[in-house]
Amino acid sequence: MKILITGANGMLGRDISLALSNHNLILTDKEELDITNSEELNKKITELHPDIIINCAAFIDVEKAEDQEKIVNKINTEAVLNLAKICKNNSCTLAHISTEYVFDGENESGYNEDSLTNPINIYGKSKADGEKLLQKNLDNFYIIRSSWLYGKNPQRGKERGMNFVETMLKLATEKDELNLITDQISKPTYTKDLSLAIKKLIEENYPFGIYHLTNEDAVTPYKFAQEILKIKNISNIKLNQISSSEFHTKAKRPKSAILNNTKFPKLRSFREALKDYLYS
Ligand SMILES: NC(=O)c1ccc[n+]([C@@H]2O[C@H](COP(=O)([O-])OP(=O)(O)OC[C@H]3O[C@@H](n4cnc5c(N)ncnc54)[C@H](OP(=O)(O)O)[C@@H]3O)[C@@H](O)[C@H]2O)c1
């Protein structure tokens, strides 16, 4: 298959590129293909005629998004609409990556693929709006929601330590104690596992629609940090439990951001994935 990947230099984009390396890949990031440039987007896709586009390009900084709504919407919403229209004109499938942040997090039992979205911050709203426009304008789509990603590749322009696991390991060498939130819960997901699941989804021609692809078992940041330190046998740091009200952020976060996977074989537990990440 001819597959064009946007945002291919990002944390997830790089692992997806690796997982799908048996295909004819066209790897692009902002320099080669800025998805907000609709003319360029149309020209490139019409010229290259890929079978599938995997859209990993996004504005993902949840805090900065609160102050930059215009550019966030351009990347996460308007560009997705353009991609959908261009895919329709070129009979191309669009696999679009989305997030648990499209939900409000008030439902403790989590959210199924068909649950109603109700975002509570600018980033979540831009992603939810992008999803809606995509569904309205294209039939051949996959919306792949995942959560709390960590992977071997850095998020662009940032140190490797920007993911939660690396941040915890770094802080454990610098501090005696750490404050961690106990009233937010989500499913941490290894980008390698997500990439392999996306490969399966595409290669095995699963029906078009929305999928929730995450590692299994939901945890709070406090519990996840405990697991990281336990697996690495680190015991010289004290973890303190705090509530989200004690940790000021600009963007509101969903409390129970749990994606229920009811349509696809379940991915392994986050503990197994974490061990693999830490020891491979
Ligand atoms: N990270 C998470 O915890 C998480 C959780 C759930 C879902 N997701 C979703 O997963 C996807 C991938 O996220 P990630 O963590 O891999 O993010 P990432 O590392 O920041 O990758 C995104 C890539 O897109 C690029 N990009 C930004 N604007 C672009 C534009 N206008 N045109 C083309 N490329 C552009 C970025 O370049 P620059 O860095 O130069 O801007 C970066 O290389 C996103 O859709 C995100 O919403 C992420």
The ligand as an ORCA input file, in Angstrom:
! r2SCAN-3c Opt
* xyz 0 1
  N       1.081     12.761     23.379
  C       0.011     12.248     23.945
  O      -0.018     11.965     25.166
  C      -1.226     11.953     23.116
  C      -2.330     11.324     23.736
  C      -3.449     11.019     22.955
  C      -3.487     11.332     21.608
  N      -2.405     11.971     21.040
  C      -2.472     12.298     19.608
  O      -1.433     11.591     18.942
  C      -1.009     12.325     17.781
  C       0.507     12.395     17.747
  O       0.957     13.033     18.917
  P       2.496     13.010     19.391
  O       2.489     12.864     20.862
  O       3.270     12.071     18.528
  O       2.885     14.539     19.055
  P       4.238     15.167     18.464
  O       5.412     14.373     18.900
  O       4.189     16.624     18.776
  O       4.026     14.936     16.902
  C       3.228     15.773     16.107
  C       4.008     16.151     14.873
  O       3.194     16.962     14.036
  C       3.979     18.061     13.598
  N       3.159     19.186     13.188
  C       2.645     20.182     13.945
  N       1.982     21.065     13.172
  C       2.060     20.604     11.904
  C       1.596     21.086     10.658
  N       0.910     22.232     10.571
  N       1.835     20.363      9.545
  C       2.542     19.207      9.611
  N       3.052     18.714     10.767
  C       2.796     19.398     11.903
  C       4.828     18.385     14.804
  O       5.905     19.246     14.469
  P       6.354     20.402     15.549
  O       6.738     19.706     16.805
  O       7.481     21.089     14.865
  O       5.156     21.287     15.739
  C       5.271     16.975     15.222
  O       6.362     16.519     14.472
  C      -1.737     13.678     17.873
  O      -2.869     13.636     17.026
  C      -2.205     13.770     19.312
  O      -3.374     14.547     19.426
  C      -1.279     12.275     21.765
*
